[in-house]
Amino acid sequence: MKIQIDENGYYGRYGGAFIPEILHRNFEELSSRYLDILEDSDFQKEFRQMLHDYVGRPTPLYYASRLSEAVNARIYLKREDLNHTGAHKINNALGQILMARKMGKKRILAETGAGQHGVATATVAALFNMECIVYMGETDVERQQLNVQKMKMLGAKVVPVKSGNRTLKDATNEAFRDWCNHPDDTFYIIGSAVGAKPYPDLVARLQSVISEEIKKQLMEKEGRDCPDYLIACVGGGSNAAGTFYHYLNDERVRLIEAEAAGQGIDTGKTAATIHCGTEGILHGSRSLVMQTDDGQIIEPYSISAGLDYPGIGPLHAHLSEIGRTQVLAITDDEALKAAYELTRLEGIIPAMESAHALAALHKLKFLPEDIVVLTVSGRGDKDMPSFIAHFS
Ligand SMILES: *Cc1c(COP(=O)(O)O)cnc(C)c1O
């Protein structure tokens, strides 16, 4: 059976649109227009041009020879860390702000956890001269001062959220509340392949440029357009969705996801939603959620701020359920070790999130001739305090 989203926004049992009445019109407007806009040739021309000239695409597909030797397989790294602002998130933020302009919206909202999506959104808002409000849990504001300062320098208003645990989930709730109060002129730029219909599909399509490039680049380098394995880390699931997109229905390719085990999936200090979550509704869609028996969200934990989301995009809940993906839970320690290994072997300091994908290399059994493409979702500059704390 072909893996694709249905007209109600479901991948199998997961997805849908569970939203307050007052936002129905907004979601309907976006749902009814996003595919036409994405397929519009002017939109595509501008998106492609900006991906090339501003973001710096295509990102290299780099054959990592020393890492390949260490793992005993042919490892290629898809270098999303080389994008402007240092990660894959800009692909999505750029696409969504172009969509907002097409729809005549003037005001941009975003939620952010670690601040990476907030910075990407503030960046494109500055570029297109649009008002930008970023909701961020107060705890995260304190932890992520550099990103807060960047967003402010870029001209965004950062609103610290004081409800709940004061982290990403609470920031998302608050951004939704703002949108309810400003339904007409405002566009909500969501940061991952999560949320109500049509966001998971919209974000996956905008990030699908990653697998589009992999196909072309692999053909040039290996004379075939598909690898044996694709590996990506999953927080909400946007870089994984983009990495897998054009291979979802290609059974030759094994799809591997690395989620954050934190201190271990049995410790309670974890963000491994696919391993530990149960079916529930979070931020407008049905998926797997870290929750208590009576539906209270359990605050996730990971050394990597970009992976500690208590949900997972509905695509990934579905892919895991039908056995299309193999999901590995990677601990903080394993990720740290993998980050260090890549740095010393290849001279690339990866984001802590990406390090989870790298650690997965040591949990799989490859043949020496296997071709493995691993997406390095971001660069490690933002994680230097964590690296220093653990290695010096
Ligand atoms: C945000 C982030 C992630 C996790 O988000 P996804 O939507 O799962 O891709 C992964 N890597 C980096 C570098 C990030 O900034």
The ligand as an SDF file (V2000), in Angstrom:
LIG
                    3D

 15 15  0  0  0  0  0  0  0  0999 V2000
   15.0010   21.2850   15.4420 C   0  0  0  0  0  0  0  0  0  0  0  0
   16.0820   20.3990   15.0650 C   0  0  0  0  0  0  0  0  0  0  0  0
   15.9000   19.0130   14.9150 C   0  0  0  0  0  0  0  0  0  0  0  0
   14.6120   18.3120   15.2240 C   0  0  0  0  0  0  0  0  0  0  0  0
   13.5230   18.7010   14.4520 O   0  0  0  0  0  0  0  0  0  0  0  0
   12.8930   17.7750   13.3270 P   0  0  0  0  0  0  0  0  0  0  0  0
   11.6220   18.4830   13.0090 O   0  0  0  0  0  0  0  0  0  0  0  0
   12.6630   16.4340   13.9290 O   0  0  0  0  0  0  0  0  0  0  0  0
   13.8220   17.7420   12.1910 O   0  0  0  0  0  0  0  0  0  0  0  0
   16.9720   18.2410   14.4840 C   0  0  0  0  0  0  0  0  0  0  0  0
   18.1750   18.7890   14.2380 N   0  0  0  0  0  0  0  0  0  0  0  0
   18.3960   20.1130   14.3830 C   0  0  0  0  0  0  0  0  0  0  0  0
   19.7630   20.6420   14.0650 C   0  0  0  0  0  0  0  0  0  0  0  0
   17.3680   20.9600   14.7950 C   0  0  0  0  0  0  0  0  0  0  0  0
   17.6180   22.2690   14.9340 O   0  0  0  0  0  0  0  0  0  0  0  0
  1  2  1  0
  2  3  1  0
  2 14  2  0
  3  4  1  0
  3 10  2  0
  4  5  1  0
  5  6  1  0
  6  7  2  0
  6  8  1  0
  6  9  1  0
 10 11  1  0
 11 12  2  0
 12 13  1  0
 12 14  1  0
 14 15  1  0
M  END
$$$$
